[in-house]
Amino acid sequence: MKNKVLLVTSNFEDIPISQTKTPEESHYPVGLAYLHSYLESKKIDTKILCLNNQNYDCCFKEVLNKIKNFSPDIIGFQLLTSNRVSSYRLIEYIHKEYPEIKIVIGGIHTTIMYKQLIKTYPFLIAVLGEGEITFVELIEELNKKKINLKKINGVAFWSRGAVTRTPPRELIKDLDTLPFPKHELFFKNPKRYSGCLLTSRGCPFSCSFCCLNPEAKRIVRFRSPENVVDEIEHMINTLPQITEIFIHDDSFFVSNERVIKICDEIVKRKIKMDFVCSGRIKPISKEMIKKLEEAGFSRVLVGMESGDNGILKSCHKGINQEDVVNCFKLFSKSKINLKTFLIVGLPGETIGTINETLRFIKKLQRIKYTSYSKYPNLLMVYPGTEVYDIAKSKGMVSDEFWLSDKEIPVYTAENSYAQLKIFGELLANNLSFSRMSTWRGFVAQFEMIPYIIIYGFKKIIQILKNKKIN
């Protein structure tokens, strides 16, 4: 019986040590944790290795040790664009040294590039889209004497000299039926304090730089507020060390009414926890912000990407400057710390759009001051995005790139990497609080000193309050 399954998410691309996060600080793969719980609920012996923060040598060693100690029948790789290279090397080695082990791949990179992957590694089986039900059916089929993968919806494999794909798997409509993800698997380090939570799946928007899951078709499915808060209580009871829960939904604010219900349920059950969430600038309401604060949300992270209306329109953000101003005004009287993200180098970016972004953000900082990172994100090119299609049309990259060992490329079809770095430095010097310690940063932000002082004073008070509570 092929009932021993090892789930692996291998190490991400190498990044400078100064930018890495320790395991206890980084987010963990909730999707893989859901898969683990679902397999266990079907009496399948399952182990998991989350190695995205390890270097390749450590990652390779841990996987081989687990194979020797656990002797899995099936290994499932969560294949992301950022960990594809290390996954390829592990897949090649395992197939050569342990040919009896079935290797299954899933994840967003698999779902988008499955044809390329199966052609390159015809021994693989790809799970496309949501994996819980599909993976269990696949395991059951692999246990039969006469295997027929064509009976399983949502998979791709090599058959008779070609890639064969079965009909798409129907999306899980009632997410409340899924067992809670195995959070405890990622809390072996006593220093980890932040839990991760998903209250919905899917996103209705189509930003040009985002690789939406093509199987989800921009359909959003929600868990009930009661089920969400049940999981929060479960996390608190099983993991007493956590002091923060981060909601990682793709579009948490898409239904303000539902967010309010979740907050009301948290207050009703008298849960005391520091909550953080990511959300969209629109839609957003005064009532929702009030409820977020009552429920214990201390930070809200939103993606603005650019302060230029032309860039916002061309990348399909579905927002404009007026919407952003409205968001900042609504948060201006709240204690919640608002953080916005920027992307440098979107199609159409020029020194003019960068200067407009600077002008606009300084206007926003006068409404509610928010500091930016030491260096903003440069636009990266991911398969399955509109930006990738543009990059291909301009001859910057091709599909074959994703089989190479090269790192995910920065979008340089319109601006050189050196020019993008200049744009990034300009934004950082003008917007990052940490740059105030440099001469250029101090001069660039001199006019903002009164707002920075108020911001810093509030931060000190909050830190002192937190120490008193702890």
N, C-alpha and C positions, 0 to 999 in steps of 0.2 A: 504493500500500500504506500502510495506517494503522499504521505500526510505530514511530513516534516518540512516546514517552509522557513527559509531565511530571507528576511526583507532587508535590503541594503540601500542606503543613500550615501554615495561615496563622496570623496572630498571635492570641494569647489576649486576653481582655477586659483593658482597662486596669486596672492596679493601681498603688497608690502606689509611687513610685520607690524608697522605702526598703525595700519588700518584694520588689522584683524581683531576679532572679538574672542574672548575666552568662551569656552563652552557654556558657562553659566550665564553669560550675557546674551548669547545669540538666541534667536528664535528656533524652535524645533519644528519638524515637518508634521503638522497635525493631520494632513491627508494620509500619511503613512501610518500614523497612530490609529486613525479610523480603520484602515485596512487590517491592521494587527488585531484590533478588537473584534472586527467582524469575522475574521478567520477563526479566532478562538471561540467565538459564539457557535461556530459550526464544528467544534471539537477537532480543529486542526492545530497540531503542535507548531507554534510559531515563535520565532526569535527575530529580533530587530537590531540592526547596527546603524546608528546615525553618526556618520563620520565626516560630515561636511566641513568641520573645523580642523580636521587633522591634515597633516602633510601627506603626500602620496605614499611614502614609505610606511608610515604608521598605519595608514588606511589599508594598504595591501597586506600588511602583517596581521592586522586584526581580522580581516575577512578570512584569511587562510587558517588562522587559529580557530575561528568559529566553525569553519568547515570540518576541521579535524575533530573538534570536541562535540559538535552537534550532529554531524553527518546528515545534512539536509538532502531531501529528495529534489527539492525545487528551490532555486534562488530567484527572488524577484528584485530587480533593480529599479529604483526610482530615477529615471533618466531625465535630467534637466539640461538645458543648454550649457549651464555653468559647470556641470560636473560630468559632461559627456566624455571628455578625454580619459579621465581616471576610470570611468565605467567601461569604456572600450577596452582598456588594458586589462582590467579584471576579468571581463567577459572572455577575452581571448585566452587568458591564462587558464581560467577555470574550465573552459571547453576542451582545452588541450590536455590538462592534467586530470580532470574529472569528467570525462565524456558521458558518464552515466547520469550526471546531474542535469535536470531540465532547467534552462535559463529563460525567465520571462522578464520582459521589460514593460514599463508603464511610465506615466508622467507626461507632462506637456510636450517635451521634445519628442518623445515617442509618438504621441498622438499626431503631431504635425509632420514629422519626417519618417513615418513608419516604412514607407516604400524604400527609401534609401537604406534604412537600417536593416531591413529584412534581406534586401539584395546583397548587402555587404556581409551580413551574418545570417545565412539561411537557416541556421539551426535554432534561431530565436523564435519565440512566440511573443507577439506584441498585444498588450491589453490597451484598448483605445478608450479615452474618456474615463468616467468613473469606474473604479476597479473592484468594488466590494463584491457585487453579485457575479460579475464576469469571472473574477479570479476563482471564486468557489466552484462555479460551474466548470471552469477549466481544470481544476484539480480533480474534480470528480471524473471528468472525461479521461484524464491522463491515467487514472486508475483502472480503466477498462482494458480488456485484452485487445479489442478492436477500436482504436481511437478514431473519432470523426470530429475534427475541430470545426467543420462547417456547420455543425449543429449549434455552435455557441455564437451568439450575437456579440459584437464589439471586440473582435480579435482579428489579427492579421498574421499570416504565416507563409512559408514557402511551400508551394505545391506544384508538382509537374512543371518545373522550370520557370515559375512565375510567382509573383506576390499575390496571394489570395486574401481578400478582405471580406468578412461576413457583414451582414446588415448591422447598422448602428444599434448599440444598446439603448433601450429606453431609459431616460433619466429617472432617478429615484425621486418620486413625487413627495412622499412623506418622509422627510429627514428625521422625524421624531422616532421612527422605527429602528434607526441605527443605534447600536450600543455606543456609549460614550467612548471617545478615544482613550488609549492607554497613556495618559499623561505621565504616570509614575515611571514609565520606561526612561524618561529623559531627566529624571531628578536624582540620579545616582550621585551627582556632585552636590554636596550639602550647601554649596555657595549659590546654587541656582535659586532665584527668588521670583522669577517672572513666568507666569503660566500663559499659554496661548489658547485662544478660543475662536471657533467659527460658529456664527449663528445663522449663516445662510450659505448658499452656493450659487455662483453665477453672477454675471454683470450685464446690464442692459445696454451699456455704452460701447463705443468702438473707437477708442483713442488710437491714433496712428502708430504709436510706439509700443502698444500693448499686444501681447500674443494671446488673445482670447482663445479659450478652449473651443475648437471648431465643433466639438460634439455637443456643447451646451447651447449653442445657437442663441446666445444672449438672453437665455431664459433664467430668471432668478427664482430660486426656491427657498422658502423661509422655514426655519424651525419655529415652533410655538414659543412665546415668551416664557411659559411655565417650564418647558423642556430645557430652555437655555439656562434659566436660573437654577433648575435642578442640577445641571452640570456644574455650575459655579459652586453650589453647596457641596457637591461631590468632590470638587477640586480642593476646597478649603478643608474638608474633613479628612481627605486622604493625604494631602500635602500641606501640613501646617506651616511649612517654611515659607510658602509663597506670600509675598506682600503686594504683588501686582498681577493683574490679569489684562492681557493685551488682546483686543478683539481685532482679528485680521481679515474680516470680510472684505470682498472686493468692492462692495457697495452698501455699507452698513446704513447710510443715511437715506437710501433710496425710498424707504417708507418711514417718514418721521413718526407717524402714528405708532408703528410697531416698536420703534426705539423707545418711545415714551412708555409703552406697555412693559417693556423689559425693565426700564428704570423703576417704574411703579412697583413691579414685582420684587426688585432688589430691595427697595425701601420697605415694602410690606413685610419681607422676611428679616428685616433688620440686619442685613449683611453689611459688614464694614470691610471694605477692600478698596485699594487704589486701582481704578480702572483707566485704561488707555485704549483709544480706538483710532482707526483710520477711517476717513469718510470723504465725501465729496462736498465741494463748496456750494453746490446746488443739487437738490432742494435742501433748505435748512430753515428752521423756524425758531422764534424766540421761546416758545413753549418747550421745544425739544432741548434747547440749551439749558433752560432752567431745570428740567428733569435730569439731564446728564449731571449737572452739578449736585443735585440732591442725592443722586445715586452713588456719588463718589468718584466721578470721572475727573482726573486731574489734568490730562493732556488729550488734545485732539489733533491729529495729523491729517492735513489735507494736501492734495496735489494741485498746485496752481500752474506749475511748469514754466509759464512765461507771463510777463506783464504786458505783452503786446497783443492787442486785439486781433491783428492779422495772423499771428502765430497761433493763437488760441483757436481761431476759426479753422485754419488749415489742418491742425492736428485733431480736430473734432472733439475738443474737450466739452463742448456744450455749455460753455460759460463765457462771460466777457468781463470787462473791468467793472461794470456796474454790479454784477453778481458778486464779485470778490469784495468790493467795498461794502456791500450789504452784509456779507458774511462777517467781516471784521467789525462792523458796527454792532451786529447782534452779539458778538463775543466780547465787545469792549467793556461791558459792565459785568462780565463773568470772571470768576477766579480761575477758570480753566485756562491752562496754558495752550495757546494756539500756535501750531508749527506748520509752516507751508514748505513744500518742496519745489525746487526749480530744476529744469533740465536745460543745459546749454547745448545748442547746436541742432535744434529741430529744423526741418526743412524750411527754408526761407530766412534763417537767422542771419543777421548782419550786425554791424556795430550800431546801426540805427535802432534795431529791435532790442539790443542789449541796453542801450541808453534809455529807451522807453521803459523797459523793465525796471531799471534803477529808479527812474523818476517816479514810476507808479508805486513801487514798493516803499519808498521813503514816505509817500503819501499815506500808505497803509500803516506804516510804523507810527505815524502821528495819531492814528485812530486807536490801535492796540499794538504796542511794540512787540515784535517777535524777532529773535536773532536767527541767523542762518548758519549753516555749517561752515567749517573753515574753507571748504572748497566745494562748489556745487557739482552735481552729477553731470557728466558729459553724456550725450545721447548714445546709447549702445544699440547695435543692430541685432535683433533677434528674429529667427525664422518665424513665419506666420504672421508678421506684422506688415502694415502698409509701408512703413519705413524700409523694411527689408525689400519689398517690391520696388521701391524707388531706388534703393541702393543697387539692386540688380540691373535695373533699366539704365543706370548710369555707369555700369561696368565696374562698380566698386567691389562686388562680391558675387559668388555663385553658389549654387547648392552644394557643390563639391567641397566648399570650404568647411562644412560641418563634419567632414570625415577627417579633417586635419587636426594636428595638435595645437593649432594656433588659438589664442585667446579670443573671446568675443570682441568683434571690432567696434571701434568708435565710428560714428557716422561722419565720414570725411569727404563725402561726395560734393559738398559745397564750400566747406571751409577746411583748411589744413588743420592737423592736430595742433600745431604750434599756435595757430590763430585761435582755436577753441580754448586753449590754455590761457591765452591772453584775455579772452572774454570771461573765463572763469575767475581769473585773478581780479579783474575789474569788479565783478559782482561781489566777490569775497571781501575785498578791501572796503567796499561801500556798505556792506550789509551784515558782515559777521562780527558779533560782539568780541570774539577772541582776537580779531585783527586790530582792535583798539590799542593793543600793546605795541603795534608797529607804527612807525612814523606815517607811512602812507595810509594805513587804516585810520589813524587818529585824525589826520587832515580830512580824509574823505567823509568821516562820520561826525565831524566836529559839531555840525548843526543839530545832530540828533542827541547830543549829550544830555539835555534835560529829560528826554524820554528814556534814555538808557539808565539814568540814575534812578528813576521811578521803577523801572523794570528790575534793576538790580536789588533795590530796597525790598520789593515784593518777594523776590526770590529768596533773600536772606530770611525774611519773616517766615516763609513757607518751610524752609529748611529747619529753622528753629522749632517750629510747630511739630514737624515730623519727628524730630529728635525727642521732643517732649512726649509725643504719643507713644513712640517706641520704648 
